[in-house]
Amino acid sequence: MSEGNPILHQNLDRVRERIHNAAETAGRSPADVTLIGVTKYVKPPQAAALKMAGCVDLGESRPQQLWTKAEQIPDTNWHLIGHLQRNKVRQTLPLVTLIHSVDNHRLLASLEREALEIDQRVDVLLEVNVSGDTSKHGLTEDELPRLLEKAAECSRLHVRGLMTMAAREGGPAVAQRNFSALRMLRDQFSDQVSPNIDLKELSMGMSGDFETAIAEGATMVRIGSLLWEGC
Ligand SMILES: *Cc1c(COP(=O)(O)O)cnc(C)c1O
């Protein structure tokens, strides 16, 4: 695949158009939905081609993959959308714009410690497992208030919102319930007063369900498969 891959451009245009339409249908501004192009399926040159095509927010689920690609593709907003082990915090922090997957106290504490060390503000989302799917990472809804309290004490961290993945099974109706649950959680805790917490962002929706997510208020959609189809 070369930088000027026409299929990739077509896929990107089509995804952008669908995001635009879903936002307008929901009475929202398309500008309020950020597309994060998920590059976990491809090698660095292909990821670079996506960025060259105009998608400057890229997402990786594995820290090592993010390190490699971030090194090779500068001027990109890198999003870590998958699980982060504490022993990978140090190498990851300087490279990322947003970590979507914070779901426990110990990780929060490691991030704060490292952020202080390198004197950098770190933006994070808290990942909530609203589907109750035991194979997924993420906090339970019951654990969220406590993690928010802990986060309020971490002055170098900025909690910008919540992230979730819909249940794999159950189709659009279940996905919609999951996304709506995340939005309600956000609304419930959004007036929690702390200078380093504002729950504006909702990272939810992937190739199979992003339109539903946008209807429920997603501000970031993480899309991989649709972009790479046929490339
Ligand atoms: C892989 C992945 C995506 C993208 O999924 P597609 O169905 O390929 O669009 C989004 N979010 C997370 C957390 C992922 O791991």
The ligand as a Tripos MOL2 file, in Angstrom:
@<TRIPOS>MOLECULE
LIG
   15    15     1     0     0
SMALL
NO_CHARGES

@<TRIPOS>ATOM
      1 C1         -9.8460   -2.6220   17.8650 C.3       1 LIG1
      2 C2        -10.5100   -1.6110   18.7030 C.ar      1 LIG1
      3 C3        -11.3610   -0.6620   18.1250 C.ar      1 LIG1
      4 C4        -11.6810   -0.6340   16.6240 C.3       1 LIG1
      5 O1        -12.5450   -1.6710   16.3260 O.3       1 LIG1
      6 P1        -13.1300   -1.8710   14.8340 P.3       1 LIG1
      7 O2        -14.3230   -2.7300   15.0580 O.co2     1 LIG1
      8 O3        -12.0670   -2.5150   14.0460 O.co2     1 LIG1
      9 O4        -13.5060   -0.5310   14.3250 O.co2     1 LIG1
     10 C5        -11.9290    0.2840   18.9500 C.ar      1 LIG1
     11 N1        -11.6920    0.3110   20.2770 N.ar      1 LIG1
     12 C6        -10.8800   -0.5860   20.8750 C.ar      1 LIG1
     13 C7        -10.6620   -0.4990   22.3420 C.3       1 LIG1
     14 C8        -10.2630   -1.5800   20.1050 C.ar      1 LIG1
     15 O5         -9.4650   -2.4660   20.7160 O.3       1 LIG1
@<TRIPOS>BOND
     1     1     2 1
     2     2     3 ar
     3     2    14 ar
     4     3     4 1
     5     3    10 ar
     6     4     5 1
     7     5     6 1
     8     6     7 2
     9     6     8 1
    10     6     9 1
    11    10    11 ar
    12    11    12 ar
    13    12    13 1
    14    12    14 ar
    15    14    15 1
@<TRIPOS>SUBSTRUCTURE
     1 LIG1         1 GROUP 0 **** ****
